[in-house]
């Protein structure tokens, strides 16, 4: 099972780790994503889960990456129950590969735009802020956002590894944040450890459950696990929600829909399809009298 875990140390550092291989592949299958779209959406979903897990008020978080690249906008929502959903505007694009056959996510996302983050909680009003996109590679952009918009020094490592057929074989990431009492020596040690780990997707290919990752990042510090939960791809859509959308239409639009035997509506976030027969719509619109 995919999961997210959180750790704290006695040295003023907190760490969140997520393994999202199945979650990312579910998004790939639902949206028929081509490889670079899978990588971009998978990284963003993992990043959103890591950022959402780091707050105490059971917040939901929405991330919108708009770099004016060929992928269009990347849309992701992560929820307090550790479910996530998302889509890209243009799932069927190809861009030239980088060296060693690496997917060029930065080119696909683009850098002429911003990352916008919105937090939703029942305890206070929604809060949105943004920062410029720098690399389009997503991890660096989210770290920059946290530093600029929320004044939190952070290191984020995100990765998605695909096989020759485009299937997700490893996906995940981690988020390291320095609390105010963290000293520079400790942070330097962690930075060195992170550099030694290298690609998180390559690490997860060798250790699919993330075994040993936390120790490699935080050793020799004392740390303890404070949170552990499964994560999955899941949307909040249902037929009742689409009924409310249909009811909000103008009378002219309602009558136009009734000209067809069946009306088909598709959720952008999960690609789930909902069908309404002509009789269902008549009943919904109270036109049976």
Secondary structure by P-SEA (a helix, b strand, c coil): ccbbbbbbccccbbbbbbbcaaaaaaaaaaacccaaaaaaaaaaaaaaaaaaaccccbbbbbbbbbccccccbbbbbbccccccccccccccccccccccccccccccccccbbbbbbbbbccccbbbbbbbbcccccaaaaaaaaaacccccbbbbbbccccccccccccccbbbbbcccccaaaaaaaaaaaaaaccaaaaaaaccccccccccccccbbbbbcbbbbbbbbbcccaaaaaaaaaaccaaaaaaaacccbbbbbbccccbbbbbcaaaaaaaacccc
